[in-house]
Amino acid sequence: MTESAWQKSTYSEEGSACVYLAATPAGTILLRESDEPKTILSTGPHQLCALIAALRPEHSAATTTRT
């Protein structure tokens, strides 16, 4: 297996709790946290975009005000 080129997420604040991402040649996105670097999650780009969109504050505020 080739070494992945991990990049720190721009959403991670300075400090020890950081999220890192890497893309594989097959298009899979890998995610890991600095506290558990050997635990790696994999997802697709569309699924990751949907997760980020759902976690954005403006999306959360819109969903919590629905009746």
N, C-alpha and C positions, 0 to 999 in steps of 0.2 A: 504494500500500500504506500502511495506517495504521501509526503508530508503536506498537510493542508496549510494554506496561507491565511492564518487567522487575522481578523481585523476587529479592533474594538468598536463597538457600536457607538455612534455619536449620541445616542440617548443615555449612555452610561455617564454618570457624574464621576468626578475625580474621587479616588478612594479605592478601596479593595473590592467592592461589589460591582464587578463589571461583566457585561455580556459580550461575548466574542462570536463572530460569524465567519464562515468560510463557504466558498462555493466549490463544488466538485465539477470535474469535466462533464459529468452526466447532467448537470443542472440542478442537483440537489443542494439545498442550503443546510449547512451544519451549524448548530448553536451549542455553546457551552458557557458556563458561568465560571468566573475566576475562583470561586470557593470550591468548585468540584470540576477541575479541568479534565478529568478522565471520563466524566459523564457527558456524553455527546448526544444531542437530539438531532434528528434529521427531518426535513420537511421540504415541500416544494415552494417555489417563489410565490405562487398564487395564494397558497395557504398562509404563508408568512405575511403577505400584504393584508390579507383579511384579518389576521390576528392583530397586527399593528393598527389597522383602522378601527377595530373594535375597542382597543385599549386607549385610543387618543381621548384626551379630556373632553373635547367638543362633542365626540360621539357619545361618551358616557353621560354627559349632561343632557343630551337630547333624549336618550333612552330612559333616564330617570324621571323626566318630567311628563312622560306619557301617562295617560289615564285610561 
